Amino acid sequence: MNIIKKTLSLLSLVLIASCSSDDNSSSEKPTTPEEGKKASSYVFVINSLTGQEGGTKYIATASSLTEGVIKIDKNNGIETDSYSFFVQNNQLMAAVYGFSGQSPLTFYSLNAKNEIVEGTKLATETIGSYGNIGKTDVVSATLGGNLFAINTELKQMTHKGAVDFDKLKYKDEEAGGRNLTGVFAVGTDKLYIPYSVSPKEGDTKYRDNTFIAVVDYPSLKVSKTIIDDRTGLIGSWFGMNGIQQVEDGSVYAWSPAEKSKNPSAFIKIKNHEIDKGYFFDVQKASGGHKLSRAEYIGGNDFLVSFFVDKNIQSTWSGVTKLAIVNVSTQSIRWIDTIADHEQMPYKQKIYVEKDKKTVHYVAPIEKTNRFQVYNIDVATGIAKKGITIENANDVTAISKLESVQ
């Protein structure tokens, strides 16, 4: 993987705008909630077509995703220099990619008028991967392999640690901070960090293996590693997907099996060990398609992107099609109401409503500078077109926040 190339591409990621109710796309004013009631807005991160380094970045809101157009221009949204965004405790956090190794983490929220506002800036090392644990904390791994927890109520670091890379060695290859592909909570006292290993020069020989570091929380110390040889590596550079604890407590991991002789599959982890009795070969079940990305949408269901090309080598880009995959029944339901489309960078851009009945999915519209939000009914698998985003070269995030009274 060309880390430098992909690192530079992070700087040309995204931001956002406000919604309108007509094709002329005039800015939609935030709706002030009734007294005693909380309003909410969908929050996008969108990259415009103008500006330096691939476009000016904005954060903006929309009150509805059913119809309308968002146009990116200097009058819409809040401009930001951040590159990665995640939500915890009703706050949007934005991380800056700092080549010096230092970069601020900025908190955003909706005020009482339902307007997006900038809040606290927290000095941190450059974040390479991250994940939520509990209702208030975020744990981040830096590019150098340091770990730190942030309490979003206190707006400060509460725990620090570091990955012991000696424990992640595999035969003649080692892991480093850039080999970590995500941070995933399992219960309230464990974090799973998928990783790869690499030689001093060239590509790894161990693409037919799955590697997961188990980190104790809050000590942030590596307690063990989990290794399997039935599928491939988990996750991708800056994808933050690959492991999920579902509602019944079961833990699943999945791999696109890039450049592996093994199939693309879901595996199951039980008591911090591989469950050898479970193996869902989605490549076989889908008719020969490797999965690209997957996001948990509730119950035992995942929204999964599959590559259309059955002979694809690199999983960084390619045309994909969507399906709802149930990891308990090991079934696949194709979503035929969304056309095959080019995979977006890093991960799927989705938001799942709290009732788990509707998933909002962002897809590029081919050969245009436009993106379509689809509203997917989970029960039927039917998607309907919603709001459209124009004058953008990327959409990096979609989420939803409630106004703070």
C-alpha positions as CSV (number, residue, x, y, z in Angstrom):
1,M,0.0,0.0,0.0
2,N,1.3,3.4,-0.9
3,I,0.9,5.1,2.5
4,I,2.3,8.5,1.3
5,K,-0.1,8.6,-1.6
6,K,-3.1,7.7,0.6
7,T,-2.0,10.0,3.4
8,L,-1.9,12.9,0.9
9,S,-5.3,12.0,-0.4
10,L,-6.7,12.3,3.1
11,L,-6.1,16.0,2.9
12,S,-8.5,16.3,0.0
13,L,-11.4,14.9,1.9
14,V,-14.7,16.7,2.5
15,L,-17.3,18.8,3.9
16,I,-20.7,20.0,4.0
17,A,-23.5,22.2,3.3
18,S,-27.0,23.1,4.2
19,C,-30.2,21.8,2.6
20,S,-32.8,23.5,0.5
21,S,-36.3,22.6,-0.5
22,D,-36.1,23.5,-4.2
23,D,-33.9,22.9,-7.2
24,N,-32.3,26.4,-6.8
25,S,-30.8,25.2,-3.6
26,S,-31.1,28.3,-1.5
27,S,-29.7,27.8,2.0
28,E,-32.1,26.3,4.5
29,K,-32.2,28.2,7.7
30,P,-31.9,26.1,10.9
31,T,-35.2,25.4,12.6
32,T,-35.4,26.6,16.2
33,P,-37.1,23.9,18.2
34,E,-40.2,24.5,20.3
35,E,-39.5,25.4,23.9
36,G,-38.9,22.3,25.9
37,K,-38.2,20.1,22.9
38,K,-35.0,19.1,21.2
39,A,-34.5,19.5,17.5
40,S,-32.1,17.4,15.4
41,S,-30.3,17.8,12.2
42,Y,-28.4,15.5,9.8
43,V,-24.7,16.5,9.6
44,F,-22.7,16.1,6.5
45,V,-19.0,16.5,5.8
46,I,-18.4,17.5,2.2
47,N,-15.6,18.6,0.0
48,S,-16.4,21.4,-2.5
49,L,-15.0,21.7,-6.0
50,T,-13.2,24.9,-5.2
51,G,-10.3,25.8,-3.0
52,Q,-6.9,24.5,-2.4
53,E,-5.8,20.8,-2.0
54,G,-8.8,19.4,-3.8
55,G,-11.5,21.7,-2.4
56,T,-12.7,23.7,0.5
57,K,-14.0,21.6,3.4
58,Y,-17.4,22.3,5.0
59,I,-19.6,21.0,7.8
60,A,-23.3,21.6,7.3
61,T,-26.7,20.4,8.3
62,A,-30.0,19.3,6.8
63,S,-33.3,18.9,8.6
64,S,-34.6,16.2,6.3
65,L,-33.1,13.6,3.9
66,T,-36.3,12.8,1.9
67,E,-35.9,15.4,-0.8
68,G,-34.1,18.6,-1.9
69,V,-30.6,19.6,-3.0
70,I,-27.5,20.6,-1.1
71,K,-25.1,22.9,-3.0
72,I,-21.7,23.6,-1.8
73,D,-20.6,27.2,-1.9
74,K,-19.0,29.8,0.4
75,N,-22.4,30.7,1.9
76,N,-23.1,27.2,3.1
77,G,-21.8,25.4,6.2
78,I,-18.8,25.9,8.4
79,E,-15.4,25.8,6.8
80,T,-12.9,23.4,8.5
81,D,-9.4,22.2,7.9
82,S,-10.0,18.8,9.5
83,Y,-9.9,15.5,7.6
84,S,-11.6,12.9,9.7
85,F,-14.9,13.0,11.6
86,F,-16.6,10.8,14.2
87,V,-19.6,11.2,16.6
88,Q,-19.7,10.3,20.2
89,N,-22.0,11.6,23.0
90,N,-24.0,13.8,20.6
91,Q,-20.9,15.6,19.5
92,L,-19.0,15.7,16.2
93,M,-15.3,15.5,16.5
94,A,-13.0,16.6,13.7
95,A,-9.3,15.6,13.5
96,V,-6.6,17.4,11.6
97,Y,-3.9,15.5,9.8
98,G,-0.7,16.9,11.2
99,F,2.5,16.1,9.4
100,S,4.5,17.3,12.4
101,G,2.9,14.6,14.6
102,Q,0.7,17.1,16.4
103,S,-2.9,18.1,15.5
104,P,-5.9,19.5,17.2
105,L,-9.2,17.6,17.7
106,T,-12.2,20.0,17.5
107,F,-15.6,19.4,19.0
108,Y,-18.8,20.5,17.1
109,S,-22.4,20.5,18.3
110,L,-25.8,21.9,17.5
111,N,-26.8,24.9,19.7
112,A,-30.3,25.7,21.0
113,K,-31.1,27.3,17.6
114,N,-30.2,24.0,15.9
115,E,-27.1,25.6,14.3
116,I,-23.8,23.8,14.0
117,V,-21.2,25.5,16.2
118,E,-17.5,25.0,16.9
119,G,-16.5,24.2,20.5
120,T,-13.4,23.1,22.3
121,K,-10.1,22.3,20.6
122,L,-8.0,19.6,22.2
123,A,-4.3,19.2,21.4
124,T,-3.5,15.6,20.4
125,E,-1.0,13.6,18.4
126,T,-2.0,12.8,14.9
127,I,-4.8,10.2,15.0
128,G,-4.5,7.2,12.7
129,S,-7.5,5.1,14.0
130,Y,-10.2,5.5,16.6
131,G,-13.4,4.1,18.1
132,N,-16.0,4.7,20.7
133,I,-16.3,2.9,24.0
134,G,-19.2,3.3,26.4
135,K,-21.4,6.4,26.1
136,T,-18.8,9.1,26.6
137,D,-15.3,7.9,25.7
138,V,-13.3,7.8,22.4
139,V,-10.0,5.8,22.2
140,S,-7.6,6.8,19.5
141,A,-4.4,5.2,18.2
142,T,-1.7,7.5,16.8
143,L,0.4,6.9,13.8
144,G,3.2,6.1,16.2
145,G,1.2,3.6,18.1
146,N,0.3,5.6,21.2
147,L,-3.2,5.1,22.6
148,F,-5.2,7.7,24.5
149,A,-8.8,8.0,25.7
150,I,-10.8,11.2,25.6
151,N,-13.9,11.8,27.8
152,T,-16.3,13.8,25.6
153,E,-18.0,15.3,28.7
154,L,-14.8,16.6,30.3
155,K,-13.2,17.4,26.9
156,Q,-9.9,16.0,28.1
157,M,-7.7,12.9,27.9
158,T,-8.3,10.5,30.8
159,H,-6.1,7.5,30.0
160,K,-2.9,7.0,28.0
161,G,-1.0,3.9,26.8
162,A,0.9,2.5,23.9
163,V,0.7,-0.6,21.7
164,D,3.5,-3.1,22.6
165,F,4.5,-3.9,19.0
166,D,6.7,-6.8,20.2
167,K,3.5,-8.7,21.1
168,L,2.3,-8.1,17.5
169,K,5.3,-9.7,15.7
170,Y,4.4,-12.6,13.5
171,K,7.3,-14.9,12.4
172,D,9.7,-12.6,10.5
173,E,7.4,-9.6,10.2
174,E,6.5,-6.7,12.5
175,A,3.6,-4.2,13.0
176,G,3.7,-0.5,13.4
177,G,1.3,2.4,14.0
178,R,0.4,2.6,10.3
179,N,-0.6,-1.1,10.4
180,L,-3.5,-0.5,12.8
181,T,-6.8,-0.3,11.0
182,G,-9.4,0.6,13.7
183,V,-10.3,0.5,17.3
184,F,-13.5,-1.4,18.3
185,A,-15.1,-1.8,21.7
186,V,-16.0,-5.2,23.0
187,G,-18.0,-4.8,26.2
188,T,-16.8,-2.1,28.5
189,D,-13.3,-3.4,29.3
190,K,-11.8,-4.6,26.0
191,L,-10.8,-3.0,22.7
192,Y,-10.0,-5.0,19.5
193,I,-7.5,-3.5,17.1
194,P,-7.1,-5.3,13.8
195,Y,-3.6,-5.0,12.2
196,S,-1.3,-6.3,9.6
197,V,2.4,-7.1,9.7
198,S,5.0,-6.2,7.1
199,P,8.7,-6.8,6.4
200,K,11.3,-4.0,6.3
201,E,10.9,-3.9,2.6
202,G,8.2,-5.0,0.2
203,D,4.8,-6.5,0.8
204,T,3.7,-8.9,3.6
205,K,3.8,-12.6,3.0
206,Y,0.9,-13.1,5.5
207,R,-2.2,-11.9,3.6
208,D,-3.9,-15.2,4.3
209,N,-4.0,-14.4,8.0
210,T,-6.3,-12.4,10.3
211,F,-4.6,-10.4,13.1
212,I,-6.4,-8.8,16.1
213,A,-4.8,-7.2,19.2
214,V,-6.8,-7.4,22.4
215,V,-6.3,-4.2,24.5
216,D,-7.5,-3.9,28.1
217,Y,-9.5,-0.8,29.0
218,P,-8.8,1.5,30.7
219,S,-5.2,0.4,31.1
220,L,-4.7,0.5,27.3
221,K,-2.3,-2.4,27.4
222,V,-2.2,-5.2,24.9
223,S,-3.2,-8.4,26.7
224,K,-3.0,-10.9,23.8
225,T,-3.4,-11.4,20.1
226,I,-6.0,-13.3,18.1
227,I,-4.8,-14.9,14.8
228,D,-6.8,-16.9,12.2
229,D,-5.9,-18.4,8.9
230,R,-9.2,-18.9,7.1
231,T,-9.7,-15.5,5.5
232,G,-7.5,-12.4,5.1
233,L,-6.6,-9.1,6.8
234,I,-9.2,-7.0,8.4
235,G,-10.0,-3.4,7.6
236,S,-8.3,-0.9,5.3
237,W,-6.3,2.3,5.7
238,F,-8.5,4.8,7.5
239,G,-11.6,2.7,7.0
240,M,-12.5,2.1,10.7
241,N,-14.5,-1.0,9.9
242,G,-13.9,-4.7,10.2
243,I,-15.1,-5.7,13.7
244,Q,-18.5,-5.3,15.4
245,Q,-20.1,-6.5,18.6
246,V,-23.8,-6.9,17.8
247,E,-26.8,-6.5,20.1
248,D,-26.8,-10.1,21.5
249,G,-23.1,-9.7,22.5
250,S,-21.6,-11.8,19.7
251,V,-18.5,-10.4,18.0
252,Y,-18.0,-10.6,14.3
253,A,-15.1,-9.7,12.0
254,W,-14.9,-9.5,8.3
255,S,-12.3,-9.4,5.6
256,P,-12.2,-8.5,1.8
257,A,-9.3,-11.0,1.6
258,E,-7.3,-8.7,-0.6
259,K,-4.6,-10.5,-2.5
260,S,-5.3,-13.7,-0.5
261,K,-5.9,-17.2,-1.5
262,N,-8.5,-17.4,1.2
263,P,-12.2,-16.3,0.6
264,S,-13.7,-13.1,1.7
265,A,-15.7,-13.9,4.8
266,F,-17.2,-13.1,8.2
267,I,-15.7,-14.9,11.2
268,K,-16.8,-15.0,14.9
269,I,-14.9,-14.3,18.1
270,K,-16.0,-15.8,21.4
271,N,-14.3,-15.2,24.7
272,H,-11.5,-13.4,22.9
273,E,-10.7,-16.5,20.8
274,I,-11.6,-17.5,17.3
275,D,-14.9,-19.5,17.1
276,K,-13.7,-22.3,14.8
277,G,-17.3,-23.5,14.5
278,Y,-18.4,-20.3,12.6
279,F,-17.3,-19.3,9.1
280,F,-19.5,-17.4,6.7
281,D,-17.9,-17.5,3.2
282,V,-19.7,-14.5,1.7
283,Q,-17.6,-14.8,-1.5
284,K,-19.2,-18.2,-2.2
285,A,-22.6,-17.2,-0.9
286,S,-22.7,-14.1,-3.1
287,G,-21.7,-16.0,-6.3
288,G,-18.0,-15.2,-6.2
289,H,-18.0,-11.5,-5.2
290,K,-15.6,-10.2,-2.5
291,L,-16.9,-7.9,0.1
292,S,-15.6,-4.4,0.0
293,R,-16.9,-2.7,3.1
294,A,-19.5,-3.5,5.8
295,E,-21.3,-1.4,8.4
296,Y,-23.5,-2.7,11.2
297,I,-27.2,-1.7,11.0
298,G,-28.8,-3.6,13.9
299,G,-29.8,-7.0,15.0
300,N,-27.6,-9.4,13.1
301,D,-27.7,-7.3,9.9
302,F,-24.9,-5.6,8.1
303,L,-25.0,-3.3,5.1
304,V,-22.3,-4.8,2.8
305,S,-20.7,-3.5,-0.4
306,F,-19.6,-6.3,-2.8
307,F,-17.2,-5.8,-5.7
308,V,-18.9,-6.4,-9.0
309,D,-15.7,-7.6,-10.6
310,K,-15.1,-11.2,-9.3
311,N,-11.4,-11.0,-10.3
312,I,-10.6,-7.7,-8.5
313,Q,-7.1,-7.5,-7.0
314,S,-6.9,-4.2,-5.1
315,T,-9.9,-3.5,-2.8
316,W,-9.1,0.2,-2.5
317,S,-11.4,1.1,-5.4
318,G,-13.9,-0.5,-7.8
319,V,-17.5,-0.7,-8.7
320,T,-19.7,-2.2,-6.0
321,K,-23.2,-3.3,-5.3
322,L,-25.1,-3.4,-2.0
323,A,-26.7,-6.1,0.1
324,I,-28.1,-6.7,3.6
325,V,-26.2,-9.6,5.1
326,N,-27.5,-11.5,8.1
327,V,-24.5,-13.1,9.9
328,S,-26.8,-15.3,12.0
329,T,-28.8,-16.9,9.2
330,Q,-25.8,-16.5,6.8
331,S,-28.1,-15.0,4.2
332,I,-27.7,-12.2,1.6
333,R,-30.5,-9.9,0.3
334,W,-29.4,-7.8,-2.6
335,I,-30.6,-4.1,-2.8
336,D,-31.6,-3.8,-6.4
337,T,-33.0,-0.3,-6.0
338,I,-29.5,1.2,-5.8
339,A,-27.5,0.9,-9.0
340,D,-24.0,-0.5,-9.1
341,H,-21.6,2.4,-8.3
342,E,-18.0,3.3,-7.6
343,Q,-16.8,2.6,-4.1
344,M,-16.2,5.8,-2.1
345,P,-12.9,6.4,-0.3
346,Y,-12.1,4.7,3.0
347,K,-15.6,3.5,4.2
348,Q,-19.3,3.5,3.5
349,K,-21.0,6.8,4.3
350,I,-24.1,5.7,6.2
351,Y,-26.3,6.7,9.1
352,V,-28.7,4.3,10.9
353,E,-31.8,5.8,12.5
354,K,-32.2,4.9,16.2
355,D,-35.1,2.6,15.5
356,K,-32.9,0.6,13.1
357,K,-35.7,0.7,10.5
358,T,-34.0,3.1,8.1
359,V,-30.5,3.4,6.8
360,H,-29.3,6.5,4.9
361,Y,-26.6,5.7,2.4
362,V,-24.5,8.1,0.3
363,A,-23.5,7.1,-3.2
364,P,-21.8,9.0,-6.1
365,I,-23.7,9.7,-9.2
366,E,-21.6,8.5,-12.1
367,K,-19.6,11.1,-14.1
368,T,-21.0,14.1,-12.2
369,N,-20.0,16.1,-9.2
370,R,-23.1,15.0,-7.4
371,F,-24.0,12.5,-4.7
372,Q,-27.3,10.8,-4.0
373,V,-28.6,10.0,-0.5
374,Y,-30.7,6.8,-0.5
375,N,-33.1,6.0,2.3
376,I,-33.1,2.2,2.7
377,D,-36.0,0.4,4.4
378,V,-34.2,-2.4,6.3
379,A,-37.3,-4.7,6.5
380,T,-37.9,-4.7,2.7
381,G,-34.5,-3.8,1.4
382,I,-36.0,-1.2,-0.8
383,A,-34.1,2.1,-1.3
384,K,-35.7,5.4,-2.3
385,K,-33.8,8.5,-3.5
386,G,-33.6,11.4,-1.1
387,I,-31.6,14.5,-0.9
388,T,-28.9,15.2,-3.6
389,I,-25.6,16.9,-2.9
390,E,-24.1,19.0,-5.7
391,N,-20.8,20.8,-6.5
392,A,-18.9,18.3,-4.4
393,N,-16.0,16.0,-5.1
394,D,-16.5,13.8,-2.0
395,V,-18.7,13.2,1.0
396,T,-16.8,11.9,3.9
397,A,-19.4,11.6,6.6
398,I,-23.1,11.6,7.4
399,S,-24.4,11.6,11.0
400,K,-27.2,13.1,13.1
401,L,-27.0,15.4,16.2
402,E,-29.6,16.7,18.6
403,S,-29.6,20.4,19.6
404,V,-28.1,21.2,23.0
405,Q,-30.5,23.2,25.2
